[in-house]
């Protein structure tokens, strides 16, 4: 089977993830192990690679029992309570919070200090959202769909923020619905442009090939959004998390195949997928 395979050069880690992984690798080379609060990136293959180098993934309960250790804060950021705990347990935090997320945390904290009523468009229970909620003593309202809100009973004035990896179109759609319902909205578009521009780039990319293989971890919310962007543009789009999931009967001879991925998908993984397709 003769296939022309091309990897999207815009896909792969966003700068926040690159920064966190480089920091982790540096410390792992120095001391052979490092604790990380939650998955460093929502991609099992990359987590496995770093775990083999000595990265130990812990949760907040395990963090409470640690003393005198170094702990990496990943790109998603953390609520203030994590920093307080670190001081009490004499933990050194290696803070790899993404600068875009930190800026958003500060803006939300300022709004909260001014007693604004804060609504956050984001995924319930997502690490970044927990960090954002923490800036408001957990008083902000999080919703991932406008249908969760009872529009008639909403306050007449509210301040709207968004998790950094949400869809820009959806955010403005929500903003429009709120305003149509007579609500005065102080709108803060806090979506990361590196993520939202991917949306447009992927539409263009998906259009150029017979088949699209979208590579992403199943836990990545950004992966789900971008996969749907590709699928919408090119119905012959397949979702895989590792090379073994790619099947030869998806392809016909002389087809063009595009490989792309989420902001949490490592380039090496997309290259492995390409190598597998080239064996068909």
PyMOL commands that set and color helices and strands:
alter all, ss='L'
color gray80, all
select helices_A, chain A and resi 15-31+44-52+60-65+80-88+99-113+127-134+146-148+151-153+168-180+193-206+221-233+243-245+248-250+267-279
alter helices_A, ss='H'
color red, helices_A
select strands_A, chain A and resi 4-7+34-37+55-58+70-73+92-95+118-121+141-143+157-162+184-187+211-215+237-240+256-261
alter strands_A, ss='S'
color yellow, strands_A
deselect
rebuild
show_as cartoon
